[in-house]
Amino acid sequence: MSTGVIILLIVVAVALVAAVVARSVAARGASGGRGLKRRFGPEYDRAVARHDGDAKAAERELEERVKRHGSLREQPLESSARERYLVRWTAVQEQFVDSPRDAVVEADRLIAEVAGARGFPDGAGFDEQLDALSVHHAHHVHGYRRVHRAAHAPTAGSGAGPAAGTEELREALVEARALFQDLTAPVHGEDKALSRGKTDPRKKTEETPATTRTDTSTDTNTDSSRGRTHAPWALNRRHVKGS
């Protein structure tokens, strides 16, 4: 066999190997992107938007979040602690009628506290806590982000910038409630503990009289049989002072 033929065969072999490697890398990249989209849902799109449409940069950010927080195991809540948190959330929603901003500030503080009790990073480091929550509660974490921003937005008359309006505060609180409900839901063996003569505290604290429930136009009514209860009239925009 001539030297020319041998060289040609080597070149062909190298080209074939390179093509296989490139295809494999591309397949892994596509699979990783699809996996991140499934895992993070709307958080994936927000990450891409933050990176000005650079999907690869967004995926690197999300992969880093998973690497740091993916192994976190959420800690269960004692039933007494869960009930206290639920009572406080009900108070937040009722407070919104007279003091929307104070209610949002308390909601921000309460979610951070509950997340810390469930084993997430301390709320003092908001960005780190939010990243960890996004790995495990991606579809609801944006409500917490909105509440936190609203809670730390300039107040009216401060001259530091435009203050959040009442409707903006209301929408942030409504969206944040989904994450709060996730964090206070029983996990693993807690359902059995509740079934042994203990009623779910959410039924005591989140259910409200029919005369105080908001109408469906606010899109906050949910199915109580799934642990999602009607928002109290405090979040009905028609009853909020200053709306």
Buried (B, 14 or more C-beta within 10 A) or exposed (E): EEEEEEEEEEEEEEEEEEEEEEEEEEEEEEEEBEBBBEBBBEBBEBBBEEBEEBBEBBBBBBBEBBEBBEEBEBEBBEBEBBBBBBBBBBBBBBBBBEEBBEBBBBBBBBBBBBBBBBEBBEBEEBEBBBBBBBBBBBBBBBBBBBBBBBBEBEEEEEEEEEBBBBEBBBBBBBBBBBBBBBBBBBBEEBEEEBEEEEEBBBEEBBBBEEEBBBEEEBEBBBEEEEBBBBBBBBBBBEBBEEE
